[in-house]
Amino acid sequence: MGSAGSVPGVASPRFFFDYGSPYAYLTAERIEALLGPVQWCPVFLVGVFKAGGRRSWVYTERAGEEWAEVERRLRDRGLPPLVLCDGWADRLIPSSTPARSTLMAQQVARVAIEHGRVAAYSRALYRAEFQRGADLTERATVLAAAEESGLPVADAAAAIEDPARKDEVRAATEEAVALGVTGVPTVLVGAERFWGDDRLEDAAAALAASA
């Protein structure tokens, strides 16, 4: 399917995602080809799950089949094979170690939004995490993604140390929950929500229908 492009008179779709989600990574790699310009809206998935009393599939008995599905989609789309850091491997075991926090990456994302570099930063970070096995929780990984995306590294480093950026992450997450976001990836087209990488074509169809 080709790009839906931008639709005159219709607000750009909003793409809600977190950096710890492999399905959101899959969506990030193709969303603009299907929908055209979108608003990239990073959220802290731990907060979303807490609000809904849920937890990630990586801690459930279906984790193995979900990872296999992620790998199948990567192959089908011609993307590099999945490479995970050591901490990710533990997630194949139900009720394993606590989630690796994406908060630091989220704080830098707030600066990336201000600089108009959030899409580039997000893709750089996803590719480091899922294509090269970089540790998302390491400062060096986050700053390297910032530099690769053209974000001033000094600004990115300052965001990591700034408590106000945590408040911005919290506010963005609370807004997403208020809009009905219960997981990622979620695409909002008007008032209609599409949750899941497999719903991206439906979102594109809804956007085209709203023209």
Backbone as ProteinMPNN parsed JSONL, in Angstrom:
{"seq_chain_A": "MGSAGSVPGVASPRFFFDYGSPYAYLTAERIEALLGPVQWCPVFLVGVFKAGGRRSWVYTERAGEEWAEVERRLRDRGLPPLVLCDGWADRLIPSSTPARSTLMAQQVARVAIEHGRVAAYSRALYRAEFQRGADLTERATVLAAAEESGLPVADAAAAIEDPARKDEVRAATEEAVALGVTGVPTVLVGAERFWGDDRLEDAAAALAASA", "coords_chain_A": {"N_chain_A": [[0.85, -1.19, 0.0], [0.539, 2.204, -0.823], [1.61, 5.518, 0.18], [-0.656, 7.316, 2.224], [-0.607, 9.958, 2.353], [-0.968, 13.496, 3.228], [-4.056, 14.807, 4.407], [-6.084, 17.336, 3.353], [-7.497, 19.676, 5.619], [-7.841, 17.853, 7.645], [-6.686, 16.868, 10.778], [-3.342, 15.799, 11.461], [-2.697, 12.313, 11.929], [-2.118, 10.85, 15.171], [0.579, 9.238, 16.624], [1.164, 7.038, 19.059], [3.641, 5.747, 21.164], [6.187, 3.672, 22.705], [9.61, 3.276, 23.626], [10.38, 0.766, 24.416], [8.892, -1.12, 23.126], [8.657, -3.7, 20.822], [6.738, -4.018, 18.838], [5.888, -1.42, 18.411], [8.217, -0.426, 17.327], [8.205, -1.821, 14.877], [5.987, -0.57, 13.724], [6.892, 2.086, 13.619], [8.743, 1.953, 11.589], [7.264, 1.947, 9.273], [5.078, 3.637, 9.303], [4.826, 6.274, 8.227], [4.998, 5.801, 5.532], [2.585, 4.654, 5.025], [0.607, 6.349, 6.137], [1.408, 8.932, 5.672], [2.419, 12.212, 6.845], [2.655, 12.214, 10.38], [1.875, 12.858, 13.852], [4.309, 12.339, 16.15], [4.125, 10.793, 19.185], [5.566, 10.138, 21.947], [5.185, 8.015, 24.777], [5.194, 6.938, 28.219], [5.165, 3.71, 28.701], [4.943, 2.098, 30.962], [3.51, 3.71, 32.704], [1.096, 3.892, 31.321], [0.215, 1.224, 31.385], [-0.007, 0.925, 34.153], [-2.105, 2.654, 34.729], [-4.186, 1.288, 33.542], [-4.211, -1.115, 34.832], [-2.774, -3.244, 33.781], [-0.27, -5.44, 32.26], [2.788, -5.957, 30.397], [2.961, -8.112, 27.511], [5.348, -9.433, 27.465], [5.808, -10.588, 29.872], [4.146, -12.697, 30.065], [2.7, -15.985, 29.431], [2.55, -16.229, 26.713], [4.739, -15.052, 25.607], [6.882, -16.192, 24.097], [5.682, -16.914, 21.614], [4.888, -14.413, 20.767], [7.323, -13.036, 20.373], [8.255, -14.601, 18.289], [6.412, -13.881, 16.341], [7.035, -11.182, 15.994], [9.587, -11.474, 14.862], [8.861, -12.792, 12.504], [7.408, -10.791, 11.148], [9.431, -8.925, 10.763], [11.079, -10.313, 8.956], [9.29, -10.612, 6.793], [9.006, -7.982, 6.002], [11.454, -7.253, 5.139], [13.275, -6.247, 6.95], [16.152, -5.849, 9.158], [17.32, -8.732, 11.052], [16.148, -9.514, 14.379], [17.93, -8.287, 17.117], [18.812, -8.524, 20.401], [19.695, -7.01, 23.527], [21.361, -8.431, 26.429], [19.659, -8.167, 28.67], [17.143, -8.172, 27.565], [16.702, -10.834, 26.807], [15.94, -12.168, 29.118], [13.296, -11.598, 29.313], [11.802, -13.496, 28.068], [10.994, -15.255, 29.888], [8.199, -15.858, 31.836], [6.983, -13.563, 34.305], [9.474, -12.472, 34.92], [12.463, -10.497, 35.336], [12.109, -6.99, 36.338], [10.673, -4.491, 34.124], [12.776, -2.897, 31.756], [13.5, 0.374, 32.185], [12.274, 3.005, 30.171], [12.464, 5.636, 30.689], [14.605, 7.549, 30.668], [15.18, 7.719, 27.933], [12.74, 8.714, 27.13], [12.723, 11.237, 28.322], [14.672, 12.575, 26.823], [13.365, 12.5, 24.425], [11.432, 14.468, 24.727], [12.875, 16.797, 24.327], [13.675, 16.329, 21.731], [11.255, 16.588, 20.397], [10.835, 19.345, 20.632], [12.874, 20.267, 19.011], [12.066, 19.398, 16.571], [12.883, 16.866, 15.816], [11.949, 14.401, 16.573], [10.959, 12.115, 15.216], [13.203, 11.214, 13.749], [15.014, 10.81, 15.852], [13.665, 8.833, 17.295], [13.526, 6.67, 15.499], [16.259, 6.181, 15.205], [16.932, 5.365, 17.784], [15.303, 3.101, 18.143], [16.4, 1.424, 16.146], [18.994, 1.077, 17.078], [18.452, -0.335, 19.412], [16.931, -2.655, 18.611], [18.09, -3.632, 16.289], [20.813, -3.651, 16.649], [21.241, -4.454, 19.199], [21.699, -2.707, 21.329], [21.755, -1.326, 24.644], [18.972, 0.065, 25.907], [18.717, 1.439, 28.277], [21.089, 2.632, 28.834], [23.02, 5.545, 29.116], [24.834, 6.254, 27.095], [23.783, 4.985, 24.843], [21.382, 6.349, 24.395], [22.273, 8.991, 24.008], [23.846, 8.633, 21.755], [21.906, 8.042, 19.845], [20.598, 10.457, 19.826], [22.586, 12.137, 18.769], [22.936, 10.959, 16.247], [20.503, 11.566, 15.081], [20.602, 14.253, 14.693], [20.098, 15.864, 16.829], [21.038, 18.271, 19.236], [23.617, 17.192, 21.26], [24.338, 18.18, 23.751], [21.968, 19.338, 24.65], [20.399, 17.077, 24.823], [21.734, 15.637, 26.822], [21.385, 17.381, 28.949], [18.657, 17.17, 29.31], [18.368, 14.653, 30.398], [19.18, 15.038, 32.997], [17.343, 16.765, 34.002], [14.713, 17.318, 36.126], [12.272, 18.422, 35.408], [11.759, 17.477, 32.894], [10.934, 14.889, 33.375], [8.454, 15.395, 34.448], [7.179, 16.331, 32.182], [7.108, 14.034, 30.622], [5.425, 12.482, 32.2], [3.072, 14.011, 32.033], [2.497, 13.841, 29.289], [1.991, 11.135, 29.096], [-0.231, 10.855, 30.759], [-2.054, 12.36, 29.293], [-2.322, 10.742, 27.026], [-3.52, 8.465, 28.149], [-5.935, 9.609, 28.95], [-7.029, 10.005, 26.472], [-7.74, 7.52, 25.796], [-5.785, 5.653, 25.201], [-4.471, 2.494, 25.615], [-2.372, 0.845, 25.218], [0.63, 0.286, 23.244], [1.789, -0.027, 19.849], [-0.351, 2.768, 19.254], [-2.538, 4.389, 17.08], [-4.11, 7.398, 16.492], [-6.742, 8.52, 14.691], [-8.476, 11.202, 14.003], [-11.11, 10.84, 16.178], [-10.898, 8.175, 16.38], [-9.402, 5.172, 17.475], [-6.605, 3.071, 16.865], [-5.169, 0.237, 17.76], [-2.201, -1.46, 17.789], [0.313, -2.905, 15.685], [-0.697, -4.358, 13.586], [-2.986, -3.01, 12.946], [-2.463, -0.879, 11.4], [-2.947, -0.566, 8.651], [-5.722, -0.352, 8.73], [-5.947, 2.085, 10.026], [-4.858, 3.756, 8.068], [-6.8, 3.465, 6.096], [-8.987, 4.629, 7.382], [-8.103, 7.24, 7.577], [-7.953, 7.959, 4.866], [-10.654, 7.766, 4.239], [-11.658, 9.872, 5.629], [-11.151, 12.078, 4.175]], "CA_chain_A": [[0.0, 0.0, 0.0], [1.331, 3.423, -0.899], [1.374, 6.535, 1.199], [-1.954, 7.963, 2.233], [-0.352, 11.391, 2.222], [-1.697, 14.351, 4.145], [-5.413, 15.06, 3.968], [-6.429, 18.733, 3.65], [-8.595, 19.892, 6.544], [-7.889, 16.807, 8.663], [-5.488, 16.903, 11.617], [-2.458, 14.655, 11.274], [-2.864, 11.237, 12.909], [-1.174, 10.839, 16.287], [1.204, 7.93, 16.805], [1.599, 6.862, 20.447], [4.602, 4.653, 21.187], [7.235, 3.676, 23.725], [10.835, 2.729, 23.052], [10.573, -0.623, 24.809], [7.934, -1.973, 22.422], [9.085, -4.139, 19.491], [5.669, -3.786, 17.862], [5.94, 0.003, 18.067], [9.354, -0.315, 16.408], [7.713, -2.254, 13.573], [5.108, 0.484, 13.207], [7.694, 3.278, 13.337], [9.468, 1.759, 10.341], [6.416, 2.013, 8.075], [3.876, 4.431, 9.495], [4.707, 7.43, 7.339], [4.772, 5.299, 4.182], [1.17, 4.317, 4.921], [-0.283, 7.428, 6.543], [1.941, 10.262, 5.432], [2.877, 12.879, 8.064], [1.94, 11.938, 11.633], [2.441, 13.438, 15.068], [4.961, 11.31, 16.963], [3.753, 11.071, 20.574], [6.136, 9.155, 22.87], [4.56, 7.898, 26.097], [5.851, 6.004, 29.115], [4.217, 2.601, 28.702], [4.733, 1.638, 32.334], [2.419, 4.518, 33.244], [-0.137, 3.495, 30.636], [-0.205, -0.064, 31.95], [-0.41, 1.134, 35.544], [-3.437, 3.274, 34.726], [-5.182, 0.313, 33.129], [-4.096, -2.355, 35.594], [-2.304, -4.28, 32.868], [1.174, -5.612, 32.16], [3.238, -6.287, 29.055], [2.938, -9.518, 27.1], [6.655, -10.069, 27.643], [5.799, -11.289, 31.154], [3.08, -13.695, 30.039], [3.05, -17.286, 28.863], [2.585, -16.159, 25.257], [5.895, -14.249, 25.193], [7.636, -16.859, 23.043], [5.009, -16.806, 20.318], [4.878, -13.001, 20.367], [8.641, -12.739, 19.816], [8.31, -15.262, 16.979], [5.613, -13.065, 15.417], [7.851, -9.997, 15.688], [10.641, -11.884, 13.934], [8.226, -13.082, 11.219], [7.101, -9.526, 10.484], [10.698, -8.336, 10.317], [11.483, -11.015, 7.737], [8.347, -10.314, 5.721], [9.162, -6.599, 5.572], [12.817, -7.023, 4.691], [14.032, -5.521, 7.969], [17.212, -6.67, 9.753], [16.875, -9.656, 12.1], [16.072, -8.993, 15.732], [19.095, -8.449, 17.986], [18.439, -7.982, 21.701], [20.735, -7.024, 24.561], [21.198, -9.531, 27.374], [18.506, -7.96, 29.534], [15.909, -8.517, 26.857], [16.52, -12.284, 26.751], [15.251, -12.598, 30.334], [11.868, -11.335, 29.203], [11.113, -14.674, 27.552], [10.538, -16.026, 31.043], [7.089, -15.164, 32.499], [7.227, -13.013, 35.642], [10.924, -12.327, 35.088], [12.974, -9.247, 35.893], [11.288, -5.813, 36.043], [10.862, -3.871, 32.814], [13.855, -1.928, 31.594], [12.81, 1.661, 32.103], [12.552, 3.86, 29.03], [12.267, 7.015, 31.128], [15.68, 8.423, 30.194], [14.94, 7.935, 26.502], [11.545, 9.553, 27.025], [13.095, 12.617, 28.66], [15.349, 13.141, 25.662], [12.35, 12.649, 23.379], [10.745, 15.759, 24.889], [13.734, 17.784, 23.668], [13.631, 16.037, 20.303], [10.018, 17.184, 19.894], [11.059, 20.789, 20.54], [13.79, 20.521, 17.89], [11.511, 18.832, 15.353], [13.694, 15.704, 15.463], [11.485, 13.237, 17.334], [10.858, 10.937, 14.352], [14.56, 10.752, 13.468], [15.568, 10.299, 17.109], [12.974, 7.595, 17.665], [13.974, 5.596, 14.618], [17.658, 5.877, 15.536], [16.959, 4.631, 19.047], [14.729, 1.776, 17.877], [17.332, 0.609, 15.37], [20.092, 0.708, 17.977], [17.949, -1.319, 20.38], [16.412, -3.895, 18.044], [18.93, -4.123, 15.189], [22.213, -3.799, 17.072], [21.293, -4.982, 20.56], [22.152, -1.711, 22.301], [20.974, -1.259, 25.879], [18.172, 1.281, 25.913], [18.805, 2.135, 29.558], [22.405, 3.232, 28.983], [23.121, 6.941, 28.685], [25.576, 6.321, 25.836], [22.878, 4.574, 23.764], [20.426, 7.427, 24.165], [22.98, 10.149, 23.448], [24.267, 8.298, 20.386], [20.718, 8.187, 19.0], [20.369, 11.895, 19.702], [23.575, 12.676, 17.832], [22.643, 10.425, 14.917], [19.293, 12.204, 14.559], [20.811, 15.68, 14.525], [19.707, 16.575, 18.042], [22.222, 18.711, 19.983], [23.903, 16.242, 22.338], [24.332, 18.902, 25.027], [20.572, 19.478, 25.048], [19.936, 15.75, 25.206], [22.344, 15.325, 28.114], [20.742, 18.216, 29.965], [17.303, 16.646, 29.542], [18.476, 13.479, 31.264], [19.382, 15.501, 34.369], [16.328, 17.778, 34.332], [13.483, 16.73, 36.676], [11.106, 18.957, 34.712], [11.49, 16.621, 31.738], [10.147, 13.768, 33.866], [7.082, 15.886, 34.562], [6.631, 16.398, 30.831], [6.816, 12.652, 30.235], [4.231, 12.091, 32.95], [1.921, 14.73, 31.489], [2.2, 13.266, 27.974], [1.42, 9.808, 29.331], [-1.581, 11.059, 31.295], [-2.891, 12.805, 28.185], [-2.609, 9.574, 26.2], [-4.502, 7.647, 28.877], [-7.21, 10.324, 28.877], [-7.53, 9.835, 25.109], [-8.132, 6.125, 25.621], [-4.667, 4.787, 24.843], [-4.275, 1.441, 26.615], [-1.156, 0.128, 24.868], [1.304, 0.828, 22.064], [1.519, 1.254, 19.193], [-1.72, 3.205, 19.003], [-2.672, 5.511, 16.156], [-5.372, 8.11, 16.643], [-7.186, 9.214, 13.482], [-9.655, 11.876, 14.53], [-11.447, 10.281, 17.49], [-10.852, 6.719, 16.26], [-8.134, 4.598, 17.921], [-6.169, 1.827, 16.242], [-4.126, -0.292, 18.64], [-1.472, -2.605, 17.261], [0.973, -2.781, 14.391], [-1.555, -4.973, 12.576], [-4.115, -2.132, 12.654], [-1.974, 0.312, 10.713], [-3.676, -0.454, 7.392], [-7.05, 0.153, 9.064], [-5.792, 3.521, 10.299], [-4.668, 4.419, 6.779], [-8.095, 3.483, 5.423], [-9.828, 5.605, 8.064], [-7.599, 8.561, 7.207], [-8.372, 8.197, 3.493], [-12.106, 7.925, 4.242], [-12.003, 11.146, 6.256], [-10.819, 13.166, 3.246]], "C_chain_A": [[0.882, 1.234, 0.0], [0.958, 4.393, 0.185], [-0.003, 7.133, 1.072], [-1.791, 9.457, 2.03], [-1.113, 12.186, 3.262], [-3.052, 14.668, 3.545], [-5.789, 16.483, 4.339], [-7.607, 18.819, 4.613], [-8.706, 18.863, 7.651], [-6.581, 16.844, 9.458], [-4.654, 15.653, 11.39], [-2.743, 13.586, 12.32], [-1.804, 11.339, 13.996], [-0.711, 9.409, 16.528], [1.782, 7.853, 18.216], [2.47, 5.607, 20.53], [5.517, 4.773, 22.391], [8.432, 2.936, 23.142], [11.1, 1.283, 23.452], [9.69, -1.598, 24.059], [8.437, -2.394, 21.053], [8.004, -3.933, 18.437], [5.604, -2.312, 17.466], [7.117, 0.284, 17.14], [8.936, -0.704, 14.996], [6.845, -1.178, 12.927], [5.908, 1.714, 12.807], [8.399, 3.174, 11.995], [8.587, 1.946, 9.106], [5.261, 2.998, 8.163], [3.746, 5.58, 8.505], [4.564, 7.012, 5.882], [3.297, 5.012, 3.954], [0.25, 5.506, 5.174], [0.193, 8.814, 6.142], [2.372, 10.894, 6.749], [2.008, 12.527, 9.277], [2.606, 12.707, 12.766], [3.015, 12.295, 15.909], [4.777, 11.665, 18.436], [4.31, 9.997, 21.505], [5.448, 9.197, 24.222], [5.31, 6.84, 26.899], [4.894, 4.834, 29.352], [3.958, 2.038, 30.095], [3.571, 2.405, 32.965], [1.086, 4.18, 32.614], [-0.669, 2.189, 31.22], [-0.693, 0.093, 33.389], [-1.815, 1.715, 35.617], [-4.527, 2.274, 34.385], [-5.127, -1.0, 33.872], [-3.643, -3.529, 34.743], [-0.795, -4.438, 32.975], [1.516, -6.061, 30.745], [3.15, -7.779, 28.78], [4.277, -10.21, 27.332], [6.753, -10.812, 28.965], [4.762, -12.406, 31.189], [3.548, -14.977, 29.366], [3.102, -17.266, 27.333], [3.799, -15.387, 24.733], [6.65, -14.88, 24.031], [6.997, -16.711, 21.675], [4.943, -15.36, 19.828], [6.225, -12.607, 19.761], [8.783, -13.378, 18.44], [7.534, -14.468, 15.933], [6.364, -11.796, 15.031], [8.915, -10.354, 14.653], [10.065, -12.2, 12.551], [7.935, -11.791, 10.454], [8.36, -8.832, 9.995], [11.155, -8.979, 9.014], [10.602, -10.622, 6.56], [8.533, -8.911, 5.154], [10.588, -6.254, 5.156], [13.649, -6.211, 5.664], [15.103, -6.428, 8.57], [16.67, -7.598, 10.838], [16.961, -9.02, 13.484], [17.351, -9.309, 16.499], [18.764, -7.761, 19.303], [19.622, -8.011, 22.657], [20.404, -8.102, 25.581], [19.963, -9.382, 28.252], [17.193, -8.313, 28.884], [15.656, -10.008, 26.87], [15.75, -12.794, 27.958], [13.746, -12.435, 30.216], [11.093, -12.519, 28.623], [10.567, -15.535, 28.676], [9.411, -15.267, 31.726], [7.469, -14.737, 33.908], [8.716, -12.858, 35.923], [11.269, -10.958, 35.635], [12.093, -8.06, 35.531], [11.633, -5.193, 34.697], [12.042, -2.904, 32.828], [13.209, -0.579, 31.36], [13.249, 2.454, 30.882], [12.493, 5.334, 29.409], [13.341, 7.957, 30.612], [15.489, 8.741, 28.713], [13.741, 8.847, 26.281], [11.872, 11.018, 27.346], [13.789, 13.302, 27.487], [14.354, 13.352, 24.523], [11.602, 13.973, 23.5], [11.552, 16.884, 24.223], [13.697, 17.587, 22.154], [12.366, 16.614, 19.67], [10.213, 18.677, 19.677], [11.936, 21.148, 19.341], [13.248, 19.986, 16.561], [12.247, 17.593, 14.874], [13.179, 14.418, 16.101], [11.377, 11.986, 16.466], [12.245, 10.355, 14.094], [15.208, 10.153, 14.716], [14.965, 8.942, 17.459], [13.419, 6.436, 16.79], [15.418, 5.198, 14.93], [17.741, 5.034, 16.802], [16.395, 3.223, 18.872], [15.733, 0.878, 17.157], [18.534, 0.185, 16.207], [19.666, -0.434, 18.897], [17.643, -2.664, 19.744], [17.215, -4.437, 16.864], [20.355, -4.396, 15.631], [22.351, -4.263, 18.519], [21.817, -4.01, 21.589], [21.203, -1.686, 23.503], [20.279, 0.093, 25.967], [18.329, 2.094, 27.194], [20.162, 2.798, 29.783], [22.431, 4.638, 28.387], [23.79, 7.045, 27.315], [24.679, 5.954, 24.654], [21.942, 5.713, 23.391], [21.11, 8.628, 23.52], [23.473, 9.881, 22.031], [23.103, 8.444, 19.417], [20.402, 9.662, 18.787], [21.318, 12.5, 18.673], [23.28, 12.226, 16.407], [21.46, 11.142, 14.269], [19.436, 13.709, 14.363], [20.37, 16.513, 15.704], [20.968, 17.02, 18.787], [22.465, 17.82, 21.202], [23.886, 16.929, 23.699], [22.906, 19.068, 25.543], [20.006, 18.142, 25.515], [20.471, 15.364, 26.587], [21.703, 16.127, 29.236], [19.352, 17.689, 30.304], [17.323, 15.459, 30.487], [18.564, 13.888, 32.732], [18.272, 16.429, 34.856], [15.04, 17.136, 34.847], [12.225, 17.218, 35.97], [10.753, 18.106, 33.497], [10.694, 15.38, 32.156], [8.683, 14.171, 34.009], [6.417, 15.96, 33.196], [6.269, 15.003, 30.322], [5.537, 12.177, 30.922], [2.981, 12.739, 32.36], [1.512, 14.157, 30.129], [1.539, 11.902, 28.117], [-0.006, 9.922, 29.857], [-2.538, 11.529, 30.201], [-3.285, 11.624, 27.312], [-3.663, 8.686, 26.854], [-5.88, 8.291, 28.802], [-7.855, 10.19, 27.504], [-7.922, 8.392, 24.813], [-7.035, 5.192, 25.177], [-4.435, 3.781, 25.958], [-3.023, 0.609, 26.348], [-0.534, 0.785, 23.654], [1.693, -0.318, 21.14], [0.024, 1.523, 19.065], [-1.686, 4.404, 18.078], [-4.063, 6.094, 16.328], [-5.649, 8.877, 15.354], [-8.511, 9.876, 13.832], [-9.908, 11.361, 15.938], [-11.333, 8.758, 17.499], [-9.458, 6.202, 16.606], [-7.866, 3.272, 17.218], [-4.967, 1.315, 17.022], [-3.492, -1.526, 17.99], [-0.856, -2.332, 15.907], [0.112, -3.35, 13.273], [-2.791, -4.144, 12.25], [-3.698, -0.909, 11.835], [-2.681, 0.519, 9.372], [-5.092, 0.068, 7.629], [-7.003, 1.646, 9.343], [-5.633, 4.307, 9.007], [-5.982, 4.524, 6.03], [-9.019, 4.512, 6.045], [-9.399, 7.027, 7.698], [-8.054, 8.919, 5.777], [-9.877, 8.481, 3.435], [-12.528, 9.275, 4.809], [-11.733, 12.341, 5.344], [-12.084, 13.824, 2.688]], "O_chain_A": [[1.862, 1.302, 0.741], [0.088, 4.118, 1.012], [-0.472, 7.425, -0.028], [-2.715, 10.141, 1.59], [-1.825, 11.615, 4.087], [-3.191, 14.785, 2.327], [-5.813, 16.817, 5.524], [-8.602, 18.114, 4.445], [-9.576, 18.981, 8.514], [-5.497, 16.849, 8.876], [-5.196, 14.573, 11.153], [-3.005, 13.911, 13.478], [-0.714, 11.859, 13.759], [-1.523, 8.489, 16.622], [2.768, 8.52, 18.528], [2.094, 4.544, 20.036], [5.614, 5.828, 23.017], [8.282, 2.078, 22.272], [11.974, 0.64, 22.869], [9.736, -2.797, 24.331], [8.631, -1.539, 20.189], [8.314, -3.699, 17.269], [5.3, -1.991, 16.318], [7.022, 1.142, 16.263], [9.264, -0.012, 14.032], [6.958, -0.911, 11.731], [5.637, 2.322, 11.771], [8.629, 4.185, 11.332], [9.108, 2.089, 8.0], [4.533, 3.177, 7.186], [2.654, 5.83, 7.995], [4.06, 7.788, 5.07], [2.806, 5.113, 2.83], [-0.771, 5.656, 4.503], [-0.56, 9.78, 6.266], [2.669, 10.165, 7.696], [0.779, 12.542, 9.199], [3.75, 13.148, 12.651], [2.285, 11.396, 16.326], [5.225, 12.721, 18.882], [3.605, 9.04, 21.826], [5.161, 10.27, 24.752], [5.97, 5.965, 26.339], [3.932, 4.953, 30.111], [2.861, 1.553, 30.371], [2.748, 1.824, 33.673], [0.057, 4.178, 33.29], [-1.859, 2.068, 31.511], [-1.674, -0.533, 33.791], [-2.618, 1.319, 36.463], [-5.654, 2.383, 34.868], [-5.906, -1.909, 33.584], [-4.069, -4.665, 34.953], [-0.124, -3.683, 33.678], [0.644, -6.491, 29.991], [3.249, -8.602, 29.69], [4.337, -11.438, 27.389], [7.686, -11.59, 29.165], [4.529, -12.998, 32.242], [4.644, -15.043, 28.808], [3.642, -18.188, 26.722], [3.877, -15.101, 23.538], [7.02, -14.187, 23.083], [7.677, -16.42, 20.691], [4.941, -15.108, 18.624], [6.264, -11.917, 18.743], [9.358, -12.782, 17.529], [7.946, -14.389, 14.776], [6.334, -11.382, 13.872], [9.118, -9.622, 13.684], [10.701, -11.913, 11.537], [8.187, -11.708, 9.251], [8.357, -8.217, 8.928], [11.568, -8.289, 8.082], [11.095, -10.334, 5.469], [8.259, -8.668, 3.979], [10.891, -5.099, 4.855], [14.615, -5.56, 5.267], [14.98, -7.65, 8.5], [15.665, -7.282, 11.475], [17.751, -8.105, 13.717], [17.8, -10.455, 16.528], [18.472, -6.565, 19.33], [20.45, -8.92, 22.608], [19.291, -8.627, 25.595], [19.291, -10.37, 28.547], [16.239, -8.705, 29.556], [14.5, -10.425, 26.938], [14.986, -13.752, 27.843], [12.997, -13.076, 30.953], [9.863, -12.543, 28.681], [9.769, -16.442, 28.44], [9.623, -14.136, 32.164], [8.182, -15.449, 34.616], [9.165, -13.088, 37.046], [10.46, -10.331, 36.318], [11.393, -8.106, 34.519], [12.746, -5.35, 34.194], [12.264, -2.188, 33.805], [12.44, -0.42, 30.412], [14.441, 2.565, 30.594], [12.473, 6.195, 28.529], [13.026, 9.058, 30.161], [15.62, 9.891, 28.294], [13.73, 9.656, 25.353], [11.347, 11.928, 26.704], [13.524, 14.468, 27.194], [14.499, 14.291, 23.741], [11.183, 14.542, 22.492], [10.983, 17.801, 23.632], [13.688, 18.554, 21.392], [12.401, 17.079, 18.531], [9.801, 19.216, 18.65], [11.763, 22.203, 18.731], [13.912, 20.112, 15.532], [12.247, 17.289, 13.681], [13.915, 13.433, 16.161], [11.68, 10.892, 16.941], [12.444, 9.145, 14.206], [15.868, 9.117, 14.645], [15.674, 8.022, 17.867], [13.663, 5.337, 17.289], [15.755, 4.015, 14.919], [18.533, 4.095, 16.877], [16.954, 2.261, 19.398], [15.898, -0.288, 17.514], [19.035, -0.93, 16.064], [20.423, -1.377, 19.128], [18.043, -3.703, 20.268], [17.034, -5.593, 16.48], [21.032, -5.258, 15.072], [23.467, -4.443, 19.008], [22.331, -4.43, 22.626], [20.014, -1.985, 23.386], [20.928, 1.133, 26.088], [18.1, 3.304, 27.195], [20.369, 3.452, 30.805], [21.923, 4.874, 27.291], [23.361, 7.832, 26.471], [24.799, 6.544, 23.581], [21.737, 6.001, 22.212], [20.573, 9.216, 22.581], [23.514, 10.79, 21.201], [23.284, 8.916, 18.295], [19.989, 10.066, 17.701], [20.904, 13.278, 17.814], [23.364, 13.02, 15.47], [21.422, 11.305, 13.05], [18.497, 14.369, 13.917], [20.273, 17.735, 15.6], [21.886, 16.218, 18.955], [21.605, 17.712, 22.076], [23.468, 16.333, 24.691], [22.664, 18.95, 26.744], [19.238, 18.079, 26.475], [19.736, 14.826, 27.415], [21.502, 15.618, 30.338], [18.923, 17.756, 31.456], [16.404, 15.277, 31.285], [18.08, 13.173, 33.61], [18.275, 16.834, 36.018], [14.342, 16.473, 34.081], [11.219, 16.509, 35.934], [9.586, 18.02, 33.113], [9.876, 14.877, 31.386], [7.783, 13.381, 33.723], [5.224, 15.683, 33.066], [5.241, 14.82, 29.669], [4.679, 11.55, 30.301], [1.951, 12.083, 32.208], [0.323, 14.004, 29.85], [0.637, 11.556, 27.354], [-0.887, 9.167, 29.444], [-3.705, 11.137, 30.187], [-4.44, 11.507, 26.903], [-4.586, 8.214, 26.191], [-6.88, 7.6, 28.611], [-9.078, 10.254, 27.378], [-8.38, 8.078, 23.714], [-7.31, 4.05, 24.809], [-4.226, 4.16, 27.11], [-2.655, -0.237, 27.163], [-1.095, 1.727, 23.094], [1.901, -1.445, 21.59], [-0.762, 0.613, 18.802], [-0.896, 5.327, 18.273], [-5.062, 5.376, 16.312], [-4.891, 9.768, 14.974], [-9.54, 9.21, 13.946], [-9.028, 11.432, 16.796], [-11.635, 8.118, 18.506], [-8.456, 6.714, 16.106], [-8.771, 2.466, 17.005], [-3.88, 1.889, 16.953], [-4.175, -2.504, 17.686], [-1.427, -1.619, 15.082], [0.181, -2.881, 12.137], [-3.57, -4.521, 11.374], [-4.505, -0.007, 11.608], [-2.98, 1.653, 8.999], [-5.61, 0.842, 6.824], [-7.903, 2.388, 8.949], [-6.198, 5.391, 8.859], [-6.261, 5.544, 5.4], [-9.756, 5.196, 5.334], [-10.239, 7.911, 7.531], [-8.485, 10.043, 5.52], [-10.321, 9.336, 2.668], [-13.616, 9.768, 4.512], [-12.047, 13.478, 5.694], [-11.994, 14.758, 1.892]]}, "name": "protein", "num_of_chains": 1, "seq": "MGSAGSVPGVASPRFFFDYGSPYAYLTAERIEALLGPVQWCPVFLVGVFKAGGRRSWVYTERAGEEWAEVERRLRDRGLPPLVLCDGWADRLIPSSTPARSTLMAQQVARVAIEHGRVAAYSRALYRAEFQRGADLTERATVLAAAEESGLPVADAAAAIEDPARKDEVRAATEEAVALGVTGVPTVLVGAERFWGDDRLEDAAAALAASA"}
